[in-house]
Amino acid sequence: MFSRRWSGRVFNPVTNFTNVAFIGGSPVVLAVHPSLDVRSLKALTALLQKRQEPWRFASSGVGTLGHLLGEYWAQKEGIRLAHAPSTSATDDLIAGRVPIGSINATTAQLRRGELVLLAVSSARRLPGLDDVPTFQELDHPDLVATNWYGVSAPKGLPATITTRMNEAVGAVQDDARSAERLVKAGLELDRKSPAEFSAFIRAEVLRWAPLVKPLMNPKQKQKQKGGGTPI
């Protein structure tokens, strides 16, 4: 989607590459400014459902995981959001310029107590954010997702080389010191074979494509959701 929009090139992430190894993923946190006076995802959902006007919702950019999770959650709960992409989304949220946001879980400001953290998109609670429940705990298993990272190579890489590269990545993940550094950087580590990695990418495309397409056409999205002045 984004390759076509930004560079005019089209590629298939499953068939145009040799997908070698999955490394891990970094989750996002749904957070609100304290002025909203809500302390749970359930309370936030109830508050937003009472308003007809769209609520401003911050993320680090169009098409990011924070953006997609926010849009998916809004559609699921019948909430109207007005996306406010910003490279300073966390600062905007802390300053109260935007009331709601989905921000990277590794952001240092999250641990300062300046925001109310409602849910994290990881499969398990995060070290350092032990009091923040996962979406899965809150009966939203479909909101478990991460900004994931992996290693891919040009299409047609010989299987022997693919296997050796996969094993090399796995060795780094298995090394205690390396794993500790990656976890401290906010990654949830997970090993996958090349075939499992390709299957994972295929599933991700199927999962997000129906949501991404209208987001790339603002007029279509506005037609679907109607007008209104963002709060």
Secondary structure, 3 states (H helix, E strand, C coil): CHHHHHHCCCCCCCCCEEEEEEEEEECEEEEECHHHCCCCHHHHHHHHHCCCCCEEEEECCCCCHHHHHHHHHHHHHCCCEEEEECCCHHHHHHHCCCCEEEEECCCHHHHHCCCEEEEECCCCCCCCCCCCCECCCCCCHHHCCCEEEEEEEECCCCHHHHHHHHHHHHHHHHCHHHHHHHHHCCCEECCCCHHHHHHHHHHHHHHHHHHHHHHCCHHHHHHHHCCCCCC
